[in-house]
Amino acid sequence: MSLKPGEIQFHQWCEPPLTAGDYSLGVTQAVAQLGKTFDGTLEFSVAGPRFSLNPSDIYSVYPPKGHHGSFANSLPHVVFTRRTLPWERNVVPDAPSGAERPWMALLLFTDSDPVPEIKQRTVRELTSPPPADGAVGPKIARLAAYESWTEPCNVIDVPTATFRAIAPRLDDLKYLAHVREVETDHKETMSFLADGWFSIVMGNRFPKPEQAGADQAKAVENTVFLVSLEGMQDYLPGGAAVTVPNVRLAVLASWSFHCYAAYNFKSLMQSLNVGTFNLPAPQKNPALSGEEQRAAQYVAGAFTRGYVALNHRTRQGEPTVSWCRGPLTPVQIEAQARYPFQPVPDGLLRYDYNTGVMDVSYAAASQLGRLLALQDRSFARALCAWRSTIQRMLRRSAPEEAVVRALNSATTEETIEGALDGALEVEARRSAGTIDAIVAPDDRCPPLAVRQWLARLILLYRVPFINLVPHEGLLPGESMRFFRIDPGWIKCLLEGACSVGRNSTEQQAVDEFLGNRFLDFLGDAVSGIRRRRAVEDDPAAPVAPLRKVNWPLEGFLLRSSLVEGWQGLEMRAWQTWDAARNDGTPVDPLRIDRVAPDIMLCIFDGPVVRIEVRQPPEGMHFGAATRETGYYKRNLRRLISPAQAVDQLDPAREISIPLREPRARVVDVASLAKQIEQTLKSPGVLAMTPAEAFTSAEFGLEMTESPGRVVIFTTQTVEATS
């Protein structure tokens, strides 16, 4: 189904077409005319994780790995990229498919348990521990054809009493996993390209809270293990007594976090240092002389416009200091109808005769574009082939002398257009059927591969981070910096990239033709960069047409532990906002990407006045409130119909969360699910149809806390270009 922005759909589970294991396919065919019967057998295996897990299968975890935060009231969970993963095996090995219980679980340990040590063993040592280890492993009698008893795996040995106290019971498991379907249009590229379906496995134990009055250095560490429960059905709580001291489990993943109430999503967002993308102006010093004051004002003005002063060594080897600014600026620079063509980067140096300081921004952009193009051989070859084609067309359409004269005339653009049109007609008559393979549908555009490469360059793909942020002071820790993209810088970057293959001044005709068309013929290609692949099972689905980008492009850089801790953050933007109506005109994202573990780059298709950052709905956590008497759940949601799914019951109808082990904070999940179901279906409430089943989807929805959301408004400044 198609979801609107911000919507989330809960599903009980997603049954895999085939569970992991070995299969035999038999075929029998009787041929009546021959009086014979033919048969055949095909043996095959369905592979799937069992004793280890590929890290790429894990989309995110909560609480975030290595973070300090207010997590004491939240049950940990893990989000998987594959919707069927928790049900691809069974707790009971070789049992028939269709079981709703996941084959994996989360076990949480604190320093009082204590935390078991991960050790590497073979699969045989996992399932049949040596007697000296005093442990019992999962009851797995046979392996699939692709598995081996000598295969290494990570294991933990948990004291039997501890395992029986904190592990989920068999009846709990069916409530501890579900599937979420979310809309991903406003996420970073990796999440945007996903199909929006995620499976979730949640834990059954609340973390140990921090001690009263403790500082961050003494925050309590909690460790979570994702373990396999396949073959462990007889050892789970509620089963027969186990006399062996330890239980051995296969570890699929693990992470740690610290409980410290001073930190959470909203507090981290609200404490961000929000500003424009520039260095802070130097503090005024009244002791400076008049000339020094003017120099300080000059420097402050340059900083305000996004410049940084960098050491520069000229071609003559002289050391100096020059101003430099990358593509990201704190001011809006209008796109020009025509840009003067410069055949070499040095022609783009700008010299201030009043101060003797150069601005190397555009020259650096041109040189960078050339180096990036040379670095990509396939692009360089495609560009050179297209340039040669255009050059041949120009030569056939007009004498060389006419082209040279046209370069120096005021109507160069029109003359070259006419020459190109004539050449294309001649070439099309000579090689019908091949011209379309050489030139894009728009005869004046480069080939599709070249356009797509250059379009990605407009969105700053391949541009080194040092060119985006030339000084660390532009993007300090825990900050958000708003910027506008300088179209002049982008034009120089593209011009430098397209200079590859120019081997004579005669070919400047091609560069002149390209010079003022970059932002036009690449406009629709830019809007197509962030677009999903066609849906294979519905090729007839309508596809929105590509559109020209809406200059000026704006966005922000976010540097925060939030980026590293919350996979799938949602970034929404509006180009207009009416506070009275609480509504505005949204603007589409052109790029949302993590350029470093803790840095997010967002570029939007036009001006931005309002930004909204949301916690990822697929990773919304399961929480509860606390009192001295324990944990409780309030604000249950009505489930009577989709239109009322967000409605909440009277807060007075709270539920005390039953704990199986109060001191260990272990939730009696099955009993809690029964209490929630009875409350929703009670005659005085009727928040759920009595005939409907209460599954892990409903349980997950009721236990999920609302996502955090922070709104930030921007300001704009316009700079005139020289």
C-alpha positions in Angstrom: 0.0 0.0 0.0 1.0 3.6 -0.5 1.8 5.5 2.7 1.7 9.2 3.2 4.6 11.0 4.8 4.9 10.2 8.5 2.6 7.2 8.3 3.6 3.7 9.5 1.8 0.4 9.0 2.3 -2.5 11.5 2.1 -6.1 10.3 2.1 -9.2 12.5 4.8 -11.1 10.6 6.0 -11.8 7.1 6.2 -15.5 6.3 9.1 -16.5 4.1 8.2 -18.5 1.0 10.6 -21.2 2.2 12.4 -21.4 5.5 16.1 -22.2 5.5 17.1 -25.8 5.0 17.4 -28.7 2.6 14.6 -29.5 0.1 13.9 -32.3 -2.4 11.7 -31.6 -5.4 10.2 -34.7 -7.1 8.5 -34.8 -10.5 6.6 -37.7 -12.0 5.1 -37.8 -15.5 3.1 -40.7 -17.0 3.1 -41.1 -20.8 0.0 -43.1 -21.6 0.9 -43.8 -25.2 4.2 -45.3 -24.2 2.9 -46.9 -21.1 5.8 -45.6 -19.1 6.3 -43.3 -16.1 9.2 -41.0 -15.8 10.4 -39.4 -12.6 13.1 -37.2 -11.4 14.4 -35.6 -8.2 16.1 -32.3 -7.6 17.9 -31.6 -4.3 18.4 -28.0 -3.3 19.1 -25.9 -0.2 17.6 -22.6 0.9 20.4 -20.7 2.7 19.8 -18.5 5.6 21.7 -17.2 8.7 21.9 -19.6 11.5 25.0 -19.4 13.7 26.1 -15.9 12.5 24.5 -12.9 10.9 25.8 -10.5 8.2 26.1 -7.0 9.8 24.4 -5.6 6.7 21.2 -7.4 7.7 20.9 -5.1 10.7 19.4 -1.7 9.8 19.6 -0.1 13.2 19.5 -0.8 17.0 18.0 1.0 19.9 19.3 2.3 22.2 22.0 3.4 19.8 25.3 1.6 20.1 27.8 3.4 22.4 25.4 6.2 23.3 24.5 7.8 26.6 20.9 8.7 27.0 17.6 8.5 28.8 17.0 4.8 27.9 16.0 3.3 31.3 12.2 3.3 30.4 12.8 1.7 26.9 12.9 -1.9 25.8 15.8 -2.5 23.5 15.1 -3.6 19.9 16.8 -4.3 16.6 15.6 -3.4 13.1 16.4 -5.7 10.2 16.6 -4.8 6.5 14.9 -8.1 5.5 11.3 -8.4 6.5 11.3 -12.2 6.8 14.5 -12.6 8.8 13.0 -13.3 12.3 10.8 -16.1 10.8 13.2 -17.8 8.4 13.9 -20.5 11.1 12.0 -22.0 13.9 12.7 -22.3 17.6 12.0 -26.0 17.2 14.4 -27.3 14.5 12.9 -29.0 11.5 9.4 -28.0 12.6 7.0 -27.1 9.7 6.9 -23.6 8.5 4.1 -21.2 9.6 5.2 -20.6 13.1 4.7 -17.0 14.2 7.4 -17.1 16.8 10.8 -15.6 15.9 13.9 -17.9 16.2 16.0 -15.1 17.7 15.7 -12.9 20.9 17.4 -10.1 22.7 19.0 -10.7 26.1 20.0 -7.6 28.1 22.7 -7.8 30.8 24.0 -5.3 33.3 27.0 -5.3 35.7 24.9 -7.0 38.3 24.3 -10.2 36.2 27.3 -10.0 35.1 27.8 -9.6 31.4 29.0 -12.8 29.7 32.1 -12.9 27.6 31.8 -13.6 23.9 34.1 -16.5 22.8 34.7 -18.1 19.4 33.8 -21.7 19.1 32.9 -24.2 16.4 29.4 -25.2 15.6 30.1 -28.6 17.2 31.3 -27.0 20.4 28.1 -24.9 20.4 25.7 -27.8 20.0 27.8 -30.3 22.0 29.9 -28.4 24.6 32.8 -30.4 26.1 31.9 -31.7 29.6 34.6 -29.5 31.2 32.7 -26.4 30.1 29.7 -27.3 32.2 27.2 -26.1 29.6 24.4 -27.2 27.5 23.8 -26.0 23.9 21.0 -25.9 21.4 19.4 -29.3 20.3 20.4 -29.3 16.6 21.0 -32.7 15.3 21.8 -32.0 11.6 23.1 -29.3 9.4 22.2 -28.1 5.9 24.3 -29.1 3.0 26.1 -25.7 2.9 26.9 -25.8 6.7 29.8 -27.4 8.5 30.4 -28.6 12.1 33.8 -26.9 12.1 32.4 -23.5 11.1 33.4 -20.8 13.6 30.7 -18.9 15.5 30.5 -16.5 18.5 29.0 -17.9 21.7 28.2 -16.9 25.3 27.8 -19.1 28.3 25.0 -17.8 30.5 24.4 -19.1 34.0 21.3 -21.2 33.9 19.6 -19.3 36.7 20.3 -16.0 34.9 19.1 -17.3 31.6 15.8 -18.7 33.1 15.3 -15.3 34.8 15.8 -13.0 31.9 15.0 -15.0 28.7 11.6 -14.7 27.2 9.2 -17.6 27.6 7.9 -19.6 24.6 4.5 -17.8 24.9 6.2 -14.4 24.9 8.1 -14.8 21.6 5.1 -14.4 19.3 4.6 -10.8 20.6 8.3 -9.8 20.4 8.6 -9.5 16.6 6.6 -7.7 14.0 7.0 -5.9 10.7 6.8 -2.2 10.0 6.1 -0.5 6.6 7.1 3.1 6.4 7.4 5.9 3.8 11.1 6.5 3.0 11.0 9.6 0.7 12.7 11.9 3.2 15.5 9.6 4.4 19.1 9.4 3.4 19.9 7.6 0.1 20.6 4.2 1.6 17.2 4.1 3.4 15.4 5.9 0.5 16.3 3.1 -1.9 14.9 0.5 0.5 11.4 -0.8 0.0 10.2 0.6 3.3 9.6 -2.8 4.9 11.5 -3.6 8.1 11.3 -6.4 10.7 11.8 -5.7 14.4 12.7 -7.9 17.3 12.2 -6.3 20.7 13.6 -7.3 24.1 11.7 -8.1 27.3 13.8 -6.4 29.9 14.2 -2.8 30.8 17.7 -1.4 31.2 19.2 -0.7 34.5 18.8 3.0 35.3 21.5 5.3 36.4 22.1 5.8 40.1 20.6 9.0 41.6 23.0 11.9 41.4 25.6 10.0 39.3 27.4 11.9 36.6 27.9 10.8 33.0 31.2 9.1 33.8 29.4 6.8 36.2 26.4 6.0 33.9 25.3 2.4 34.0 26.4 0.2 31.1 23.9 -2.2 29.6 24.8 -4.8 27.1 22.4 -6.5 24.6 23.0 -9.8 22.8 21.0 -10.9 19.8 21.0 -14.7 20.2 19.6 -17.7 18.4 16.9 -19.6 20.2 16.8 -22.4 17.6 16.9 -25.7 19.5 16.6 -24.0 22.9 12.9 -24.7 23.4 13.4 -27.0 26.3 15.7 -24.6 28.2 13.4 -21.5 28.1 11.7 -20.3 31.3 8.7 -22.4 32.1 10.2 -25.6 30.7 11.7 -28.6 32.5 14.4 -28.1 35.1 17.9 -27.7 33.8 20.7 -29.2 36.0 23.7 -28.0 33.9 25.3 -24.8 35.3 25.4 -22.9 32.1 23.4 -22.4 28.8 25.5 -21.9 25.6 24.0 -19.6 23.0 25.0 -18.5 19.5 25.5 -14.7 19.4 24.3 -13.0 16.2 25.1 -9.4 17.3 25.7 -7.4 20.4 26.0 -3.7 21.5 26.3 -1.6 24.6 24.8 1.7 25.8 24.7 3.8 29.0 21.7 5.1 30.8 22.0 8.7 31.6 18.8 10.8 31.7 20.4 14.0 30.6 20.5 12.9 26.9 17.8 11.9 24.5 16.7 12.7 20.9 14.9 15.9 21.7 17.5 17.2 24.1 20.3 16.6 21.6 18.4 18.2 18.8 17.4 21.2 20.9 21.0 21.7 22.1 22.3 21.8 18.5 24.3 24.9 17.6 22.2 26.1 14.7 23.5 28.8 12.3 24.7 29.7 8.8 27.7 28.2 7.1 30.4 30.7 8.0 33.2 31.3 10.5 32.3 33.4 13.4 33.5 37.0 13.1 36.5 38.1 15.2 35.6 39.8 18.4 35.9 43.6 18.2 39.0 45.0 20.0 38.7 48.8 20.9 42.4 48.9 21.3 43.0 48.5 17.6 44.0 51.5 15.5 41.8 52.9 12.8 43.6 51.0 10.0 43.6 47.8 12.1 39.9 48.3 12.7 39.2 48.5 9.0 41.2 45.4 8.4 39.2 43.6 11.1 36.0 44.7 9.5 37.3 43.5 6.1 38.0 40.0 7.6 34.7 39.9 9.4 32.9 40.7 6.2 34.7 37.9 4.4 33.9 35.4 7.1 30.2 36.5 7.0 30.1 35.6 3.3 31.6 32.2 4.0 35.2 32.7 3.1 38.2 31.2 4.9 41.8 32.3 4.6 44.1 29.6 3.4 47.8 29.3 2.8 48.5 29.6 -1.0 51.6 29.1 -3.0 51.6 30.7 -6.4 52.9 29.2 -9.6 56.1 31.2 -9.0 56.5 29.5 -5.7 55.7 32.6 -3.6 53.9 31.9 -0.3 50.8 34.0 0.3 47.3 33.9 1.9 44.2 33.8 -0.3 40.5 33.7 0.2 38.7 30.5 -0.6 35.0 29.5 -0.5 33.6 26.1 -1.5 30.2 25.4 -3.1 28.4 25.9 0.2 27.8 29.5 1.1 25.8 31.4 3.8 24.5 33.8 1.2 22.4 33.4 -1.8 24.2 33.9 -5.1 22.0 34.4 -8.1 22.5 32.2 -11.2 23.7 34.3 -14.1 22.2 34.0 -17.7 25.8 34.0 -19.1 29.1 33.2 -17.6 32.4 34.3 -19.2 34.3 31.3 -20.5 37.8 30.8 -19.2 39.9 28.1 -20.9 42.2 27.5 -17.9 41.6 27.6 -14.1 44.1 30.5 -13.7 41.7 32.7 -15.6 39.2 32.3 -12.8 41.5 33.8 -10.1 40.1 37.0 -8.8 42.5 39.7 -7.5 41.5 42.4 -5.1 43.8 45.4 -5.9 42.8 47.2 -2.7 44.1 44.5 -0.4 46.4 42.4 -2.7 44.6 39.2 -1.7 43.3 36.7 -4.3 40.0 34.8 -4.3 40.9 31.3 -5.6 37.4 29.8 -5.1 36.3 29.4 -8.8 39.8 28.5 -9.9 39.9 25.7 -7.4 36.5 24.5 -8.5 37.6 24.3 -12.1 40.8 22.5 -11.3 38.9 20.1 -9.0 36.4 19.3 -11.8 39.3 18.5 -14.2 40.9 16.1 -11.7 37.7 14.3 -10.9 37.0 13.8 -14.6 40.5 12.4 -15.2 40.0 10.1 -12.3 37.0 8.4 -13.9 38.2 6.8 -17.1 34.7 5.8 -18.4 33.4 9.3 -18.1 36.5 10.8 -19.7 36.2 8.4 -22.6 32.5 9.1 -23.1 33.1 12.9 -22.9 36.0 12.8 -25.4 34.0 10.8 -27.8 31.1 13.3 -27.6 33.4 16.3 -27.9 35.0 14.7 -31.0 31.5 14.1 -32.5 30.4 17.7 -32.0 33.8 19.0 -33.3 33.3 17.0 -36.5 29.8 18.3 -36.9 31.0 21.8 -36.6 33.7 21.3 -39.1 31.3 19.8 -41.7 28.8 22.6 -41.2 31.1 25.6 -41.4 34.6 26.3 -42.5 37.2 26.5 -39.8 37.7 30.2 -40.4 34.0 30.9 -39.8 34.1 29.1 -36.5 37.2 31.1 -35.4 35.5 34.3 -36.4 32.3 33.2 -34.6 34.3 32.7 -31.4 35.2 36.4 -31.4 31.8 37.7 -32.4 28.9 38.8 -30.2 26.7 36.1 -31.6 28.9 33.1 -30.9 26.1 31.1 -29.3 23.6 31.6 -32.1 26.3 30.9 -34.8 27.4 27.7 -33.2 23.8 26.6 -32.7 23.1 27.0 -36.4 26.3 25.2 -37.3 25.4 22.3 -35.0 21.9 22.0 -36.3 23.1 21.8 -39.9 25.8 19.3 -39.0 23.3 17.1 -37.2 21.0 17.0 -40.3 23.9 15.9 -42.6 25.1 13.3 -40.1 21.6 11.9 -39.6 21.2 11.4 -43.4 24.6 9.7 -43.6 24.2 7.3 -40.7 20.6 6.9 -39.9 20.1 4.8 -36.8 23.5 5.6 -35.2 23.1 9.2 -34.4 20.7 8.5 -31.5 23.4 6.3 -30.0 25.9 9.1 -30.2 23.9 12.1 -29.2 21.1 12.3 -26.6 17.5 12.8 -27.6 18.0 16.5 -27.2 20.5 16.9 -30.0 22.4 19.6 -28.1 22.8 17.6 -25.0 25.7 15.3 -24.2 25.1 11.5 -24.0 23.0 10.2 -21.1 26.0 8.7 -19.2 27.8 12.1 -19.4 24.7 14.0 -18.2 24.2 11.7 -15.3 27.8 12.0 -14.2 27.7 15.8 -14.4 24.3 15.8 -12.7 25.8 14.0 -9.7 28.6 16.5 -9.7 26.0 19.3 -9.3 24.8 17.6 -6.2 28.4 17.4 -5.0 28.9 13.7 -5.3 32.7 12.9 -5.6 33.6 16.3 -4.3 36.0 15.8 -1.4 34.9 16.8 2.1 37.8 19.3 2.4 36.3 21.2 -0.5 32.9 21.2 1.0 34.2 22.2 4.5 37.6 23.9 4.0 37.9 24.8 7.7 36.8 22.8 10.7 35.3 25.9 12.3 32.6 26.0 9.6 31.1 22.9 11.1 31.8 22.4 14.8 30.6 19.4 16.8 26.8 19.1 17.6 25.9 21.8 15.0 23.6 22.4 12.1 24.7 24.8 9.4 22.4 26.1 6.6 23.9 26.9 3.2 23.1 27.9 -0.3 24.9 26.3 -3.3 26.8 28.8 -5.4 25.8 28.2 -9.1 29.0 30.0 -10.3 31.1 27.6 -8.3 29.2 24.7 -9.8 29.5 26.1 -13.3 33.3 26.3 -12.9 33.4 22.7 -11.5 31.5 21.4 -14.5 33.5 23.5 -16.9 36.7 22.0 -15.5 35.3 18.5 -15.8 34.3 19.0 -19.4 37.7 20.5 -20.4 39.0 16.9 -20.5 39.7 16.0 -24.1 40.3 19.6 -25.3 43.6 19.4 -27.2 43.6 22.7 -29.1 42.2 26.2 -28.9 40.1 25.3 -31.9 38.0 23.1 -29.6 37.0 26.1 -27.6 33.9 26.2 -29.8 32.6 23.2 -28.0 33.4 24.8 -24.6 31.7 28.0 -25.7 28.7 26.0 -26.7 28.6 24.2 -23.3 29.6 27.1 -21.2 26.1 28.6 -20.5 24.1 25.5 -20.9 25.3 23.4 -18.0 22.5 24.4 -15.6 19.9 24.0 -18.3 20.5 20.7 -20.0 21.5 19.1 -16.7 18.5 20.4 -14.8 16.2 17.4 -15.4 19.1 14.9 -14.9 19.7 16.4 -11.4 16.1 15.8 -10.4 16.4 12.2 -11.5 19.4 11.3 -9.4 17.3 10.7 -6.3 14.8 8.4 -7.9 13.9 4.8 -7.1 14.4 2.1 -9.7 11.2 0.9 -11.5 9.1 -1.5 -9.5 9.8 -4.9 -11.1 6.4 -6.4 -10.3 4.5 -3.3 -11.6 6.3 -1.9 -14.7 3.2 -0.1 -15.7 3.2 2.0 -12.6 3.2 5.8 -13.4 6.5 7.5 -13.1 6.6 11.2 -12.3 8.3 13.2 -15.2 11.7 14.7 -14.5 11.7 18.5 -13.9 14.2 21.3 -14.0 15.7 22.1 -10.6 14.6 25.2 -8.8 17.7 27.4 -8.2 18.9 28.5 -5.8 19.4 25.1 -4.2 19.6 25.2 -0.4 20.3 22.7 2.4 22.2 22.1 5.6 25.0 20.0 7.1 24.2 18.3 10.4 27.1 17.1 12.5 25.9 15.3 15.6 25.9 12.0 17.4 22.2 11.8 16.3 23.4 11.0 12.8 25.5 8.1 14.0 23.0 6.8 16.5 19.6 7.1 14.7 19.8 5.3 11.3 17.0 6.6 9.0 16.5 10.1 10.3 13.8 11.9 8.3 14.5 15.4 6.9 11.5 17.4 5.6 11.7 20.9 4.3 9.2 23.7 3.2 9.9 26.6 1.0 6.9 28.6 2.4 5.1 28.4 5.7 1.9 29.9 7.0 2.0 29.9 10.8 -1.7 30.8 11.0 -2.7 27.7 8.9 0.1 25.6 10.2 0.8 24.5 6.6 3.1 25.4 3.8 4.6 24.4 0.5 7.0 21.4 0.8 10.2 21.2 -1.2 11.6 17.9 -2.4 15.0 16.6 -1.4 17.7 16.3 -4.1 20.2 14.6 -1.9 20.2 13.3 1.7 23.5 11.4 2.4 25.7 10.5 5.3 29.2 11.9 4.2 30.8 10.8 7.5 29.6 8.6 10.4 28.3 11.7 12.2 27.7 14.2 9.4 24.6 14.4 7.2 24.4 16.5 4.0 20.9 17.5 2.8 20.3 19.5 -0.4 16.7 20.6 -1.4 15.2 21.6 -4.7 14.8 25.3 -3.9 14.7 27.8 -1.1 14.0 26.5 2.4 12.4 28.4 5.3 11.4 25.5 7.6 13.2 22.2 8.5 11.7 19.3 10.4 13.9 16.5 11.7 12.1 13.3 12.9 13.1 10.2 14.6 12.9 7.2 12.1 9.4 5.6 12.5 10.8 2.2 11.7 13.0 2.6 14.7 10.5 4.1 17.2 11.2 2.6 20.5 9.0 0.7 23.0 8.6 2.6 26.2 6.8 3.0 29.5 6.5 5.5 32.3 7.8 4.8 35.8 6.8 5.2 39.4 8.3 4.0 42.6 5.9 1.1 42.4 7.1 0.0 38.9 6.5 0.5 35.2 3.1 1.4 33.7 1.7 2.1 30.2 -0.7 4.9 29.5 -2.1 6.6 26.4 -3.1 3.4 24.7 -4.2 3.9 21.0 -7.6 3.1 19.6 -7.6 0.4 17.0 -11.3 0.4 16.0 -10.5 1.7 12.4 -7.6 3.2 10.5 -9.1 6.7 10.7 -9.0 6.5 14.5 -5.6 4.7 14.9 -4.0 7.8 16.3 -6.7 8.4 18.9 -5.7 7.7 22.5 -7.7 6.4 25.4 -8.3 8.3 28.6 -4.9 8.6 30.3 -6.5 7.4 33.4 -6.9 4.0 31.8 -3.3 3.1 32.4 -1.9 -0.4 32.7 0.6 -1.6 35.3 3.2 -3.5 33.4 3.6 -7.0 35.0 7.1 -8.0 35.8 8.2 -11.6 35.9 11.3 -10.7 37.8 10.7 -7.3 39.4 14.3 -6.8 40.6 15.6 -7.8 37.2 13.0 -5.6 35.4 11.9 -8.5 33.2 8.5 -8.0 31.6 5.8 -10.7 31.6 5.1 -10.1 27.9 2.2 -12.6 27.4 0.4 -11.2 30.5 1.0 -7.6 29.4 -0.4 -8.4 25.9 -3.5 -10.0 27.5 -4.1 -7.0 29.7 -3.8 -4.5 26.8 -6.2 -6.6 24.7 -8.8 -6.8 27.5 -8.6 -3.1 28.1 -9.1 -2.3 24.4 -12.0 -4.7 24.0 -13.7 -3.9 27.3 -17.4 -2.7 26.9 -16.7 0.7 28.4 -13.9 1.4 25.9 -14.4 -0.7 22.8 -11.2 0.6 21.2 -10.8 -2.7 19.3 -13.3 -5.0 17.6 -13.8 -7.9 20.0 -13.6 -10.5 17.2 -10.2 -9.3 15.9 -7.1 -11.1 17.0 -4.6 -9.3 19.2 -1.2 -10.0 17.5 2.3 -8.8 17.7 1.3 -5.9 15.3 -1.2 -4.6 17.8 1.1 -5.1 20.7 3.9 -3.3 18.9 1.7 -0.4 18.0 0.5 0.0 21.6 4.0 -0.3 23.1 5.6 2.1 20.6 6.3 5.7 21.8 5.6 8.6 19.5 8.6 9.8 17.5 10.6 12.9 18.5 10.3 15.8 16.2 12.2 19.1 16.1 11.3 22.1 13.9 13.9 24.7 12.8 13.3 27.9 10.8 15.9 29.4 8.6 16.8 33.0 7.5 18.0 34.1 4.1 20.6 36.6 2.8 21.2 37.5 -0.8 24.7 38.4 -2.2 25.2 40.1 -5.5 27.7 38.5 -7.8 30.4 40.5 -9.6 
